[in-house]
Amino acid sequence: MCPDWPSRSRANPQKVFSGNFLARIKTVSGQEDLAYRVESVVIFGSYLKGVPHLNDLDLGVELIGKWNDDASYHSACRPSMERARSSGRRFRNVVDEVCWPRTEVLLLLKNRSRTISLCEWDSLKNMPELRYCVLVELPVAVEAAPLWYLIHSTT
């Protein structure tokens, strides 16, 4: 842990859940000019272990695209790319540019919070022995999530 990065009590993540983060999920998923919506959010890491002080809150987010084919993909991504260009955003390479609509949604969810650490569910789901708890499911579940560890039991 970095000495200038303060650990947080377990109460701080509770504020994240009960406050702005859940509202941002609804806002982002309902925002028509974004190319992705939030399908589900899981929590994993030190919060589930019950440690008294946390460095961050590890959340996995499953994003689903709002398109059916290549043509609708480009029209779904266009508003995001236009916002990026008009704000002066510069991309380091073509991969960053192609991934921008997805990255934009993750940045909106994070909202510059130092407490929240986001990663995509696809990068987590195949990890052996991953312990997690589903926080939000809209409307389809995260691949038969094992709900053997409830978030409320860790408080």
PLY file of the C-alpha trace (Angstrom):
ply
format ascii 1.0
element vertex 155
property float x
property float y
property float z
element edge 154
property int vertex1
property int vertex2
end_header
0.00 0.00 0.00
1.27 3.47 -0.85
1.90 5.62 2.24
0.03 8.60 0.78
-2.95 6.46 -0.29
-5.16 6.20 2.79
-7.02 3.00 3.52
-10.76 3.31 3.89
-13.05 1.93 6.52
-15.76 -0.48 5.49
-18.32 2.32 5.88
-16.99 4.21 2.86
-17.89 1.43 0.36
-21.33 1.22 1.95
-21.77 4.88 1.00
-20.70 4.06 -2.56
-23.36 1.33 -2.82
-26.16 3.29 -1.27
-25.42 6.55 -3.02
-24.12 7.72 -6.32
-22.76 4.52 -7.83
-26.12 2.76 -8.05
-27.69 5.92 -9.44
-24.91 6.17 -12.06
-25.60 2.59 -13.17
-29.23 3.49 -13.87
-28.28 6.75 -15.56
-25.62 5.18 -17.79
-27.82 2.25 -18.77
-30.68 4.57 -19.69
-28.58 7.10 -21.59
-29.47 6.64 -25.27
-26.33 8.28 -26.66
-23.98 5.70 -25.09
-23.06 2.59 -27.07
-23.16 0.27 -24.03
-25.40 -0.38 -21.07
-24.61 -2.05 -17.74
-25.82 -5.62 -17.60
-24.48 -6.50 -14.16
-21.99 -5.52 -11.47
-20.14 -7.89 -9.14
-17.97 -7.18 -6.13
-14.84 -9.18 -5.43
-11.52 -8.83 -3.62
-10.75 -7.61 -0.12
-14.27 -6.37 0.63
-15.59 -9.94 0.60
-12.78 -11.10 2.86
-14.07 -8.86 5.64
-10.88 -6.89 6.20
-11.48 -3.82 8.41
-9.69 -1.33 6.14
-9.77 -1.33 2.34
-7.53 0.27 -0.26
-10.26 0.22 -2.88
-13.53 -1.39 -3.82
-13.07 -3.98 -6.58
-16.04 -4.11 -8.93
-16.46 -6.13 -12.11
-18.82 -4.65 -14.69
-20.51 -6.49 -17.53
-21.32 -4.16 -20.42
-23.65 -5.04 -23.28
-23.65 -3.24 -26.61
-26.80 -1.50 -27.84
-26.53 -2.72 -31.45
-27.48 -5.71 -33.59
-25.16 -5.46 -36.61
-22.16 -3.53 -37.99
-24.24 -0.62 -39.26
-26.01 -0.12 -35.96
-22.68 -0.53 -34.13
-21.23 2.46 -35.97
-24.33 4.57 -35.36
-24.31 3.57 -31.65
-20.65 4.60 -31.29
-20.88 7.84 -33.29
-22.17 10.10 -30.43
-19.41 8.87 -28.13
-16.70 9.52 -30.72
-18.13 12.97 -31.48
-18.06 13.87 -27.77
-14.45 12.71 -27.55
-13.37 14.77 -30.55
-15.26 17.90 -29.50
-13.73 17.74 -26.00
-10.24 17.56 -27.49
-9.54 13.98 -26.43
-6.52 12.53 -28.20
-6.05 8.79 -28.56
-2.62 7.17 -28.28
-3.41 4.57 -30.93
-6.23 3.04 -32.95
-7.02 0.50 -30.21
-7.73 3.29 -27.70
-9.95 4.97 -30.26
-11.89 1.81 -31.11
-12.35 1.02 -27.40
-13.40 4.56 -26.48
-17.20 4.01 -26.38
-16.69 1.20 -23.83
-14.06 3.17 -21.89
-16.37 6.19 -21.75
-19.05 4.14 -19.97
-16.52 2.81 -17.44
-15.24 6.34 -16.77
-18.79 7.61 -16.24
-19.43 4.82 -13.74
-16.18 5.44 -11.89
-16.80 9.21 -11.81
-13.19 9.87 -10.70
-13.77 7.97 -7.47
-10.57 6.87 -5.74
-12.59 4.26 -3.86
-13.85 2.37 -6.91
-11.62 0.07 -8.95
-13.48 -1.12 -12.07
-12.63 -3.95 -14.41
-14.65 -5.75 -17.01
-16.40 -8.98 -16.09
-14.99 -10.74 -19.16
-11.48 -10.41 -17.71
-12.60 -12.00 -14.41
-15.09 -14.73 -15.18
-12.56 -17.42 -16.05
-10.34 -16.90 -13.02
-10.18 -20.07 -10.94
-11.73 -19.83 -7.48
-12.85 -16.24 -7.91
-15.10 -15.26 -5.00
-17.64 -12.63 -5.89
-21.12 -11.42 -5.16
-23.60 -10.02 -7.66
-24.63 -6.48 -6.75
-26.72 -5.53 -9.76
-28.38 -7.64 -12.44
-30.12 -5.87 -15.31
-32.12 -7.89 -16.59
-30.05 -11.06 -17.21
-27.88 -12.68 -14.55
-24.09 -12.88 -14.67
-23.67 -16.46 -15.89
-25.31 -18.29 -12.98
-23.45 -16.38 -10.31
-22.79 -18.30 -7.07
-24.61 -16.25 -4.49
-23.19 -18.25 -1.62
-21.57 -15.17 -0.20
-23.99 -12.35 0.43
-22.76 -8.79 0.64
-24.77 -8.09 3.77
-22.99 -10.85 5.68
-19.69 -8.95 5.49
-20.83 -5.85 7.37
0 1
1 2
2 3
3 4
4 5
5 6
6 7
7 8
8 9
9 10
10 11
11 12
12 13
13 14
14 15
15 16
16 17
17 18
18 19
19 20
20 21
21 22
22 23
23 24
24 25
25 26
26 27
27 28
28 29
29 30
30 31
31 32
32 33
33 34
34 35
35 36
36 37
37 38
38 39
39 40
40 41
41 42
42 43
43 44
44 45
45 46
46 47
47 48
48 49
49 50
50 51
51 52
52 53
53 54
54 55
55 56
56 57
57 58
58 59
59 60
60 61
61 62
62 63
63 64
64 65
65 66
66 67
67 68
68 69
69 70
70 71
71 72
72 73
73 74
74 75
75 76
76 77
77 78
78 79
79 80
80 81
81 82
82 83
83 84
84 85
85 86
86 87
87 88
88 89
89 90
90 91
91 92
92 93
93 94
94 95
95 96
96 97
97 98
98 99
99 100
100 101
101 102
102 103
103 104
104 105
105 106
106 107
107 108
108 109
109 110
110 111
111 112
112 113
113 114
114 115
115 116
116 117
117 118
118 119
119 120
120 121
121 122
122 123
123 124
124 125
125 126
126 127
127 128
128 129
129 130
130 131
131 132
132 133
133 134
134 135
135 136
136 137
137 138
138 139
139 140
140 141
141 142
142 143
143 144
144 145
145 146
146 147
147 148
148 149
149 150
150 151
151 152
152 153
153 154
